[in-house]
Amino acid sequence: MWTNRGSRLTRHSLFLLSLVVGIVSTGCIRMTGPESLRRDVRRSSGVELEKEAGITVTRSGVWLARMGLSFANEPDIPRLRGLRRVEVGVYNLSGYRDGRSAADSGAFDEVFEDWNALVRMNDGDEQVRVLTREDDGKIRQLLVVVAAEDEWVLVRLRGRLDRLIEEAIRFGFDSAERPDLYQRSREERGLEEPSQSPAD
């Protein structure tokens, strides 16, 4: 028996799946991925990445997704405001030119030294990074990297991403039914004044 929360998440998943199918059918998705980033990584660091799979949602595809979301009766889903492009790539790793291992976190971070790190996680042979690039103090690119010993996954978002990131954070806390933690996170990030507890 599904709970209300479970059925709500299931409806969200089905809606998003149908939306993706619709976008693919219009030709607004290319089977490429973040190839320019792969070339930059190879040129700057010697990391050899061979594409296994890739997908790029162009600006028109993102626009269609936003239109679909605007007509949907799903108020909890982030509206993708500010998002311009999405690129996802899965790559086989054949190694570094200097022979270092992908599990070497120091070597790994050299690859993305010109990005700002939001999240760094090392788990055995797997590295995870969430990175950003800014322009005029605004986030314009968000990059998620999941790197194992023999495979990397790169996800890059482009656009005016500050609002989208904030919506995603809120959506995460709301999905966990903890809006109070979202409010606290805004206070800790200096986006709102701390709430005052009522006097006893």
HELIX and SHEET records of a PDB file:
HELIX    1   1 ASN A    4  SER A   25  1                                  22    
HELIX    2   2 GLU A   35  SER A   45  1                                  11    
HELIX    3   3 ARG A   59  PHE A   71  1                                  13    
HELIX    4   4 SER A  105  VAL A  111  1                                   7    
HELIX    5   5 ASP A  162  SER A  175  1                                  14    
HELIX    6   6 PRO A  179  GLU A  188  1                                  10    
SHEET    1   A 7 ILE A  29  ARG A  30  0                                        
SHEET    2   A 7 VAL A  47  VAL A  57 -1                                        
SHEET    3   A 7 LEU A  83  TYR A  96 -1                                        
SHEET    4   A 7 GLU A 151  GLY A 159 -1                                        
SHEET    5   A 7 LYS A 138  ALA A 147 -1                                        
SHEET    6   A 7 GLU A 126  ASP A 135 -1                                        
SHEET    7   A 7 ASN A 116  ASP A 123 -1                                        
END                                                                             
